[in-house]
Amino acid sequence: MGFDKKDVNIVATVQGKPTAWARFTKYLREVRSEFRKVAWPNRKELITYTTVVLVTVIIAALFSGIVDVLSSSALNLLRRLGG
């Protein structure tokens, strides 16, 4: 004689443990509460932060590209000299 899901929820509730649905709804309420505490940036800050991120990404991409081209050229030069 086994338990089905309904029996498990009843047993969990009787034993003082919240059901899965109760835990889920509590989690969603806590998430909503935490979102209210977040200090959201205003429009000016958002534009500034976005600009900083984009400039940083562009600089990193350029640096990676330059290193790639230089290392590729160096390896090609070594191949020509060695073989």
C-alpha distances in whole Angstrom, upper triangle without the diagonal:
4,7,10,13,14,12,13,17,16,15,18,20,20,20,23,23,24,22,23,25,27,28,29,31,32,33,35,37,38,39,41,43,44,46,48,49,50,54,54,58,60,62,65,62,60,63,64,61,60,64,63,60,62,65,63,61,64,66,63,63,67,67,64,66,69,68,66,70,72,69,69,73,73,71,73,76,75,74,78,79,77,77
4,7,10,11,9,10,14,14,13,15,18,18,18,21,20,21,19,19,22,24,24,25,28,29,30,32,34,35,36,38,39,40,42,44,45,46,50,51,54,57,58,61,59,56,59,61,57,57,60,60,57,58,61,59,57,61,62,60,60,63,63,61,63,66,64,63,66,68,66,66,70,70,68,70,73,72,71,75,76,74,74
4,7,8,6,6,10,10,10,12,14,15,15,18,17,18,15,16,18,20,21,22,24,26,26,28,30,31,32,34,36,37,39,41,42,43,47,47,51,53,55,58,56,53,56,58,54,54,58,57,54,56,59,57,55,59,60,58,58,61,61,59,61,64,63,62,65,67,65,65,69,69,67,69,72,71,71,74,76,74,74
4,6,5,6,9,10,11,12,14,15,17,19,17,17,14,14,16,18,19,20,22,24,25,26,28,30,31,32,34,35,37,39,40,41,45,45,49,51,53,56,53,51,54,55,52,52,55,55,52,54,57,55,53,56,58,56,56,59,60,57,59,62,61,60,63,65,63,63,67,68,66,68,71,70,69,73,74,73,73
4,5,5,6,9,10,10,12,14,15,17,15,14,11,11,12,15,16,16,18,20,21,22,25,26,27,29,30,32,33,35,37,38,41,42,45,47,49,52,50,47,50,52,49,48,52,52,49,50,54,52,50,53,55,53,53,57,57,55,57,60,59,57,61,63,61,61,65,65,64,66,69,68,67,71,73,71,71
4,5,5,6,9,10,11,12,14,16,14,13,10,11,12,14,16,17,18,20,21,23,24,26,27,29,30,32,33,35,37,38,42,42,46,48,50,53,51,48,52,53,50,50,53,53,50,52,55,54,52,56,58,55,55,59,59,57,59,62,61,60,64,66,64,64,68,69,67,69,72,71,71,74,76,75,75
4,5,5,6,8,10,10,12,14,13,14,11,13,14,16,17,19,20,22,23,25,26,28,29,31,32,34,35,37,39,40,44,44,48,50,52,55,53,51,54,55,52,52,56,56,53,55,58,56,54,58,60,57,57,61,61,59,61,64,63,62,66,68,66,66,70,70,68,71,74,73,72,76,77,76,76
4,5,5,6,9,10,10,12,11,11,9,10,13,14,15,16,18,19,21,23,24,25,27,29,30,31,33,35,36,38,41,42,45,48,50,53,50,48,52,53,50,49,53,53,50,52,55,53,52,55,57,54,54,58,58,56,58,61,60,59,63,64,63,63,67,67,65,68,71,70,69,73,74,73,73
4,5,5,6,9,10,11,9,8,6,8,9,11,12,14,15,16,18,20,21,22,24,26,27,28,30,32,33,35,39,39,43,45,47,50,48,46,49,51,47,47,51,51,48,50,53,52,50,54,55,53,53,57,57,55,58,61,60,59,62,64,62,63,67,67,66,68,71,70,70,73,75,73,74
4,5,5,6,9,10,10,10,8,11,12,13,14,17,18,18,21,22,23,25,27,28,29,31,33,34,35,37,41,42,46,48,50,53,51,49,52,54,51,51,54,54,51,53,57,55,54,57,59,57,57,61,61,59,61,64,63,62,66,68,66,67,70,71,69,71,74,74,73,77,78,77,78
4,5,5,6,9,9,10,9,12,14,14,15,18,19,20,21,24,25,25,28,29,30,32,34,35,36,38,42,43,47,49,51,54,52,50,53,54,51,52,55,55,52,54,57,55,54,58,59,57,57,61,61,59,61,64,63,62,66,68,66,66,70,70,69,71,74,73,73,76,78,76,77
4,5,5,6,5,7,6,9,12,11,12,15,16,16,18,21,21,22,24,26,27,28,30,32,33,35,38,39,43,46,48,51,48,47,50,51,48,48,52,51,49,51,54,52,51,54,56,53,54,58,58,56,58,61,60,59,63,65,63,64,67,67,66,68,71,70,70,74,75,74,75
4,5,5,5,6,6,10,11,10,12,15,15,15,18,20,20,21,24,25,25,27,29,31,32,34,38,39,43,45,47,50,48,46,50,51,48,48,52,51,49,51,54,53,52,55,57,55,56,59,59,57,60,63,62,61,65,66,65,66,69,70,68,71,74,73,73,76,78,76,77
4,5,7,9,10,14,15,14,15,18,19,19,21,23,23,24,27,29,29,30,33,34,35,37,41,42,46,48,51,54,51,50,53,54,51,52,56,55,53,55,58,56,55,59,60,58,59,63,62,61,63,66,65,64,68,70,68,69,72,73,71,74,77,76,76,79,81,79,80
4,6,9,10,14,16,14,15,18,19,19,21,23,24,24,27,28,28,30,32,34,34,36,40,42,45,48,51,53,51,49,53,53,50,51,55,54,51,54,57,55,54,58,59,56,58,61,61,59,62,65,63,63,66,68,66,67,71,71,69,72,75,74,74,77,79,77,78
4,6,9,13,14,12,13,16,17,16,18,21,20,21,24,25,25,26,29,30,31,33,37,38,42,45,47,50,47,46,50,51,48,48,52,51,49,52,54,53,52,55,57,54,56,59,59,57,60,63,62,61,65,66,65,66,69,69,68,71,74,73,73,76,78,76,77
4,7,9,12,10,9,13,14,13,15,18,18,18,21,23,23,24,27,28,29,31,35,36,40,42,45,47,45,43,47,48,45,45,49,48,46,48,51,49,48,52,53,51,52,56,56,54,57,59,58,58,61,63,61,62,66,66,65,67,70,69,69,73,74,73,74
4,7,8,6,6,10,11,10,12,15,15,16,18,20,20,22,24,25,26,28,32,33,37,40,42,45,42,41,44,45,42,43,46,46,44,46,49,47,46,50,51,49,50,54,54,52,55,58,57,56,60,61,60,61,64,65,64,66,69,68,68,72,73,72,73
4,5,5,6,9,10,11,12,14,15,17,18,20,21,23,25,26,28,29,33,34,37,40,42,45,43,41,44,45,42,43,46,46,43,46,49,47,46,49,51,49,50,53,53,52,54,57,56,56,59,61,59,60,64,64,63,65,68,67,67,71,72,71,72
4,5,5,6,9,10,11,12,14,15,17,19,20,21,23,25,26,27,31,32,35,38,40,43,40,38,42,43,40,40,43,43,40,42,46,44,43,46,48,46,46,50,50,48,51,54,53,52,55,57,56,56,60,61,59,61,64,64,64,67,69,68,68
4,5,5,6,8,10,11,12,14,15,17,18,20,21,23,25,26,30,30,34,36,38,41,39,37,40,42,39,39,42,42,40,42,45,44,42,46,48,46,46,50,50,49,51,54,53,53,56,58,57,57,61,61,60,62,65,65,65,68,70,69,70
4,5,5,6,9,10,11,12,14,15,17,18,20,21,23,25,29,29,33,35,38,41,38,37,40,41,39,39,43,42,40,42,46,44,43,47,48,46,47,51,51,50,52,55,54,54,57,59,58,59,62,63,62,64,67,67,67,70,71,71,71
4,6,5,6,9,10,11,12,14,15,16,18,20,21,23,27,28,31,34,36,39,36,35,38,39,36,37,40,40,38,40,43,41,40,44,46,44,44,48,48,47,49,52,51,51,54,56,55,56,59,60,59,61,64,63,63,67,68,67,68
4,5,5,6,9,10,11,12,14,15,17,19,20,22,25,26,29,32,34,37,34,32,36,37,34,34,38,38,35,37,40,39,38,41,43,41,42,46,46,44,47,50,49,49,52,54,53,53,57,57,57,59,62,61,61,64,66,65,66
4,5,5,6,9,10,11,12,14,15,17,19,20,24,25,28,30,33,35,34,32,35,37,34,34,38,38,36,38,41,40,39,42,44,43,43,47,47,46,48,51,51,51,54,56,55,55,59,60,59,61,64,64,64,67,69,68,69
4,5,5,6,9,10,11,12,14,16,17,19,23,24,27,30,32,35,33,31,35,36,33,34,38,37,35,38,41,39,39,42,44,42,43,47,47,46,48,51,51,51,54,56,55,56,59,60,59,61,64,64,64,67,69,68,69
4,5,5,6,9,10,11,12,14,16,17,21,22,25,28,30,33,30,29,32,33,30,31,35,34,32,34,37,36,35,39,40,39,40,43,43,42,45,48,47,47,50,52,51,52,55,56,55,57,60,60,60,63,65,64,65
4,5,5,6,9,10,11,13,15,16,19,20,23,26,28,31,29,27,30,32,29,29,33,33,31,33,36,35,34,38,39,38,39,42,43,42,44,47,47,46,50,51,51,52,55,56,55,57,60,60,60,63,65,65,65
4,5,5,6,9,10,11,13,15,18,19,23,25,28,30,28,27,31,32,30,30,34,34,32,34,37,36,36,39,41,40,41,44,45,44,46,49,49,49,52,54,53,54,57,58,58,60,63,63,63,66,68,67,68
4,5,5,6,9,10,11,13,17,18,22,24,27,29,27,26,30,30,28,29,32,32,30,33,36,34,34,38,39,38,39,42,43,42,45,47,47,47,50,52,51,52,55,56,56,58,61,61,61,64,66,65,66
4,5,5,6,9,10,11,15,15,19,22,24,27,24,23,26,27,25,25,29,29,27,29,32,31,31,34,36,34,36,39,39,39,41,44,43,44,47,48,48,49,52,53,53,55,57,58,58,61,63,62,63
4,5,5,7,9,10,14,14,18,20,22,25,23,22,26,27,25,25,29,29,27,30,33,32,32,35,37,36,37,40,41,40,43,45,45,46,48,50,50,51,54,55,55,57,59,60,60,63,65,65,66
4,5,5,7,9,13,14,18,20,23,26,23,23,26,27,25,26,30,30,28,31,34,33,33,36,38,37,38,42,42,42,44,47,46,47,50,52,51,53,55,56,56,58,61,61,62,65,66,66,67
4,5,5,7,10,12,16,19,21,24,21,20,24,25,22,24,27,27,25,28,31,30,30,33,35,34,35,38,39,38,41,43,43,44,47,48,48,49,52,53,53,55,57,58,58,61,63,63,64
4,5,5,9,9,13,16,18,21,19,17,21,22,20,21,24,24,23,26,29,28,28,31,33,32,33,36,37,37,39,42,42,42,45,47,47,48,51,52,52,54,56,57,57,60,62,62,63
4,6,8,9,13,15,18,21,19,18,22,23,21,22,26,26,25,28,30,30,30,33,35,34,36,39,39,40,42,44,44,45,48,49,49,51,54,54,55,57,59,60,61,63,65,65,66
4,6,9,13,15,18,20,18,18,22,22,20,22,25,25,24,27,29,29,29,33,34,33,35,38,38,38,41,43,43,44,47,48,48,50,52,53,54,56,58,58,59,62,63,64,65
4,6,9,12,15,17,15,14,18,18,16,18,21,21,20,23,26,25,26,29,30,30,31,34,35,35,37,39,40,41,43,45,45,46,49,50,50,52,54,55,56,59,60,60,62
4,6,9,13,14,12,12,16,16,14,16,19,19,19,22,24,24,25,28,29,29,31,33,34,34,37,39,39,40,43,44,44,46,48,49,50,52,54,55,56,58,60,60,62
4,7,10,12,9,9,13,14,12,14,17,17,17,20,22,22,23,25,27,27,29,31,32,33,35,37,38,39,41,42,43,45,47,48,49,51,53,53,55,57,58,59,60
4,7,8,6,6,9,10,9,11,14,14,15,17,19,20,21,23,25,25,27,29,30,31,33,35,36,37,39,40,41,43,45,46,47,49,51,52,53,55,57,57,59
4,6,5,6,9,10,11,12,14,15,16,18,20,21,22,24,26,27,28,30,32,33,34,36,38,39,41,42,43,45,46,48,49,51,52,54,55,57,58,59,61
4,6,5,6,9,10,11,12,14,15,16,18,20,21,22,24,26,27,29,30,31,33,35,36,37,39,41,42,43,45,46,48,49,51,52,54,55,57,58,59
4,5,5,6,9,10,11,12,14,16,17,18,20,21,23,24,26,27,29,30,32,33,35,36,38,39,41,42,43,45,47,48,49,51,52,54,56,57,58
4,5,5,6,8,10,11,12,14,15,16,18,20,21,22,24,26,27,28,30,32,33,34,36,37,39,40,42,43,45,46,48,49,51,52,54,55,57
4,5,5,6,8,10,11,12,14,15,16,18,20,21,22,24,26,27,28,30,32,33,34,36,37,39,40,42,43,45,46,48,49,51,52,54,55
4,6,5,6,9,10,10,12,14,15,16,18,20,21,22,24,26,27,28,30,31,33,34,36,37,39,40,42,43,45,46,48,49,51,52,53
4,5,5,6,9,10,11,12,14,15,17,18,20,21,23,24,26,27,29,30,32,33,35,36,38,39,41,42,43,45,47,48,49,51,52
4,5,5,6,9,10,11,12,14,15,17,18,20,21,22,24,26,27,28,30,32,33,34,36,37,39,40,42,43,45,47,48,49,51
4,5,5,6,9,10,11,12,14,15,16,18,20,21,22,24,26,27,29,30,31,33,34,36,37,39,40,42,43,45,46,48,49
4,5,5,6,8,10,11,12,14,15,16,18,20,21,22,24,26,27,28,30,31,33,34,36,37,39,40,42,43,45,46,48
4,6,5,6,9,10,11,12,14,15,16,18,20,21,22,24,26,27,28,30,32,33,34,36,37,39,40,42,43,45,46
4,6,5,6,9,10,11,12,14,15,16,18,20,21,22,24,26,27,28,30,31,33,34,36,37,39,40,42,43,44
4,5,5,6,9,10,10,12,14,15,16,18,20,21,22,24,26,27,28,30,31,33,34,36,37,39,40,42,43
4,5,5,6,9,10,11,12,14,15,16,18,20,21,22,24,26,27,28,30,31,33,35,36,37,39,40,42
4,5,5,6,9,10,11,12,14,15,16,18,20,21,22,24,26,27,28,30,32,33,34,36,37,39,40
4,5,5,6,9,10,10,12,14,15,16,18,20,21,22,24,26,27,28,30,31,33,34,36,37,38
4,5,5,6,9,10,10,12,14,15,16,18,20,21,22,24,26,27,28,30,31,33,34,36,37
4,5,5,6,9,10,11,12,14,15,16,18,20,21,22,24,26,27,28,30,32,33,34,36
4,5,5,6,9,10,11,12,14,15,16,18,20,21,22,24,26,27,28,30,31,33,34
4,5,5,6,9,10,10,12,14,15,16,18,20,21,22,24,26,27,28,30,31,33
4,5,5,6,9,10,11,12,14,15,16,18,20,21,22,24,26,27,28,30,31
4,5,5,6,9,10,11,12,14,15,16,18,20,21,22,24,26,27,28,30
4,6,5,6,9,10,10,12,14,15,16,18,20,21,22,24,26,27,28
4,5,5,6,9,10,10,12,14,15,16,18,20,21,22,24,26,27
4,5,5,6,8,10,11,12,14,15,16,18,20,21,22,24,26
4,6,5,6,8,10,10,12,14,15,16,18,20,21,22,24
4,6,5,6,8,10,11,12,14,15,16,18,20,21,22
4,6,5,6,9,10,10,12,14,15,16,18,20,21
4,5,5,6,9,10,10,12,14,15,16,18,20
4,5,5,6,9,10,11,12,14,15,16,18
4,5,5,6,9,10,11,12,14,15,16
4,5,5,6,9,10,11,12,14,15
4,5,5,6,9,10,11,12,14
4,5,5,6,9,10,10,12
4,5,5,6,9,10,11
4,5,5,6,9,10
4,5,5,6,8
4,5,5,6
4,6,6
4,6
4
